[in-house]
Amino acid sequence: MKKSTKIILLIAIVLLMVGMIFYPKIKKMMSGGDGTAIEKREMPGKKQALQVDALIIKKEKLTNIFRTKGLLIPDEEVDLSFETSGKITQIYFSEGNAVRKGELLAKVNDKPLQAELKKLEAQLPLAQERVFRQKSLLAKDAVSQEAYESVATELEKLKADIELAKARIAQTELRAPFDGVLGLRLVSEGTYASPSTIVSKLTKISPLKIEFSVNEKQANDIRKGTQLDFKIENDKNTYKAIVYALESQLDENTLSLKVRARYQNSDRKLKPGHSATIEIVLDETENAIVVPSLSIVAEMGRDIAFIYKNGKAKQVELKKGTRTASSIQITDGLVEGDTLLVTGVMQLRDEMPVKIDKLK
């Protein structure tokens, strides 16, 4: 056998052996790794259907709810102090107790003032007698008009001094200016108090105020008499309050409007300082067509969506109404019974083949 023939035969044997070794691996790669044949590529010109989720349009009640945070604050609150200076001689209240308007809470020493009042009141009968005598004499022309007016003026001055003494004595008494609940006592009997000395804090918690802010958009929707619901942390109950006052203008920095509502709190269960989660129903629409906000696409100044028609996506132009946090009312472009495509909307095009995966 010629040398060239031997070489060719040897090469053929080597190639055969290499083929036998690598054929299983090549076959596995061609089959997709699990022995199954690779699917044939789609024929040019044939569009693959996009899988999407859809929902059937039904009319429903649309409730537009505004949600925000607020704070419970007292209806009234004041730091209690005396109108005059002196040593505190008596404290009549207990810390944390409820008190009524006008109730005596504490007193400073008024003995000098009481003595002055007693002295003035002792002069009153004599002054009145003088006026009576001078008036009788004046009727008989026994005294001049000037003499009578002099003693009458002295009597009026004495009466004024008595009233002034009584007013000064009243200033030694600390009384509740309104119904409320007292805080902690900050002084003791024997303390020298001045008008700047705070004795305690008085808080009116029935009713309570709820203070919150609304943005520029909601400012025109909330007015006196608007009802709201609120909840506080660690309390499952829902409470109702009514708006009674609004700030006169928007805050120029935040463009928000401060609002206050009132909750009666008759049982005094709630305390000032709680944060509140507030809900206000701005409006309600019956038999509305409502769609998810994410199903609408803004395109060149238009709002469009896609509905399902004979296996394809059909583009429709919409007119929007009320918007909520996650939904939008559609006033034109959709009717009850339409099948609205709600996923993959950014990939959809008019007349594109689609396949519905989930239908709600």
Secondary structure by P-SEA (a helix, b strand, c coil): ccaaaaaaaaaaaaaaaaaaaaaaaaaaaaaccccccccccccccbbbbbbbccccbbbbbbbbcccbbbbbbbccccccccccccccccccccccccccccccccccccaaaaaaaaaaaaaaaaaaaaaaaaaaaaaaccccaaaaaaaaaaaaaaaaaaaaaaaaaaaacccccccccccccccccccccccccccbbbbbccbbbbbbccccccccccccccccccccccccbbbbbbbccccccccccccbbbbbbbbccccccccccccccccccccccccccccccccccccccccccccccccbbbbbbbccccccccbbbbccccccccccccccccccccccbbbbcccc
